[in-house]
């Protein structure tokens, strides 16, 4: 009986040796492969949104003496110690639901505000511009406005 156990053990020796070689090779591949990559993975830095120091100017009020009621155009101006901020995009949200209703690119909202008034979109809204400085920092500049029908 001992002779038989010895022959089984000697028959399994090559299989055990092969399995241990595969395991060791796999371990070395996964442990060393990150060290041998020539191009490190690109990491994007989080865009921290800061409040911009500037002004959203409403012009051309359609029916009221206050510029934040029924404006026909809005323009964003902001700067910091690095110079003037560049407006990337804008969005108009409903203040009661927070739903984004309109969005666009640039520092001027033109036509949308007049169209809102003509379509009878009465209510209170928030216009928010995303702006960037020379270092790539992201800022927000916003102002509330209202649409009333005549």
C-alpha positions in Angstrom: 0.0 0.0 0.0 2.8 2.4 0.7 4.3 1.7 -2.7 1.0 2.8 -4.2 0.8 6.1 -2.3 4.4 6.9 -3.3 3.6 6.3 -7.0 0.5 8.6 -6.7 2.6 11.3 -5.0 5.3 10.9 -7.7 2.7 11.1 -10.4 1.2 14.3 -8.9 4.6 16.0 -8.5 4.8 17.4 -12.1 1.2 18.6 -11.9 1.8 20.4 -8.5 5.0 21.9 -9.9 3.3 23.2 -13.0 0.4 24.7 -11.0 2.8 26.4 -8.6 4.7 27.8 -11.6 1.5 29.2 -13.2 0.5 30.8 -9.8 3.9 32.3 -9.3 4.0 33.7 -12.9 0.6 35.2 -12.6 1.5 36.9 -9.4 4.6 38.3 -10.9 2.8 39.5 -14.0 0.1 41.4 -12.0 2.6 42.7 -9.4 5.2 43.9 -12.0 3.0 45.1 -14.9 1.9 48.4 -13.3 5.6 49.2 -12.8 6.5 48.6 -16.4 3.7 50.7 -18.0 5.3 53.4 -20.0 2.3 55.8 -19.9 0.9 56.5 -16.5 -2.9 56.7 -16.3 -4.2 60.3 -16.8 -5.8 61.8 -13.7 -8.2 64.7 -14.0 -8.2 67.2 -11.2 -11.6 68.0 -9.7 -13.0 71.3 -10.9 -13.7 73.2 -7.7 -16.5 75.7 -8.3 -16.0 79.1 -6.6 -18.3 82.1 -6.5 -17.1 84.7 -9.0 -16.8 88.4 -8.1 -18.6 90.1 -10.9 -22.0 91.0 -12.3 -24.8 89.6 -14.5 -26.2 92.6 -16.3 -29.8 92.5 -17.5 -30.7 94.9 -20.3 -33.8 95.8 -22.2 -36.6 95.1 -19.7 -39.8 94.7 -21.7 -42.4 96.0 -19.3 -41.0 97.0 -16.0 -38.6 99.6 -14.7 -36.6 96.9 -12.8 -34.0 95.2 -15.0 -34.5 91.8 -13.3 -38.1 91.7 -14.5 -38.7 90.7 -18.1 -35.1 91.2 -19.3 -34.4 90.8 -23.0 -30.6 90.2 -22.7 -28.1 89.2 -20.0 -24.3 89.6 -20.1 -21.8 88.2 -17.6 -18.7 90.1 -16.4 -16.3 88.9 -13.8 -12.5 89.1 -13.0 -10.0 88.1 -10.4 -6.3 88.8 -9.7 -5.4 86.9 -12.9 -7.6 89.0 -15.1 -11.0 88.7 -16.7 -12.8 85.4 -16.4 -14.1 83.7 -19.6 -17.7 82.6 -19.6 -17.9 79.0 -20.7 -21.7 78.4 -20.7 -24.9 79.4 -19.0 -28.1 77.8 -17.8 -31.6 79.0 -16.8 -33.3 77.1 -14.0 -36.7 77.4 -12.4 -36.2 78.5 -8.8 -39.1 76.4 -7.5 -38.1 73.1 -9.0 -34.4 73.6 -9.8 -35.1 72.1 -13.3 -32.8 73.4 -16.0 -35.0 74.9 -18.7 -32.5 76.5 -21.1 -28.7 76.4 -21.6 -26.2 77.8 -24.0 -22.6 78.7 -24.6 -20.8 82.1 -24.0 -21.2 85.2 -21.9 -24.4 86.5 -23.4 -28.0 85.3 -23.2 -29.9 86.8 -26.1 -33.3 85.9 -27.6 -34.1 83.2 -25.0 -35.2 85.8 -22.4 -37.5 87.6 -24.9 -38.9 84.3 -26.1 -39.6 83.3 -22.5 -41.7 86.5 -22.1 -43.5 86.0 -25.4 -44.3 82.4 -24.5 -45.8 83.5 -21.2 -43.3 81.6 -19.0 -44.2 83.6 -15.9 -42.3 82.9 -12.7 -38.9 83.2 -11.0 -35.7 81.9 -12.5 -32.0 81.7 -11.9 -29.5 82.5 -14.6 -26.1 80.9 -13.8 -22.9 81.4 -15.8 -19.9 79.0 -15.5 -16.7 80.9 -15.9 -13.0 80.1 -16.0 -9.9 82.0 -15.0 -6.4 81.9 -16.5 -5.4 79.1 -14.2 -8.3 76.9 -15.2 -10.3 77.4 -12.0 -14.1 77.2 -12.5 -16.4 79.9 -11.1 -20.1 80.5 -11.0 -21.8 83.8 -11.4 -25.6 83.9 -11.0 -28.5 86.2 -10.7 -32.3 85.8 -10.2 -34.8 87.3 -12.5 -38.6 87.2 -13.1 -40.9 86.9 -16.0 -44.3 88.6 -15.8 -46.9 89.0 -18.5 -48.3 92.4 -19.2 
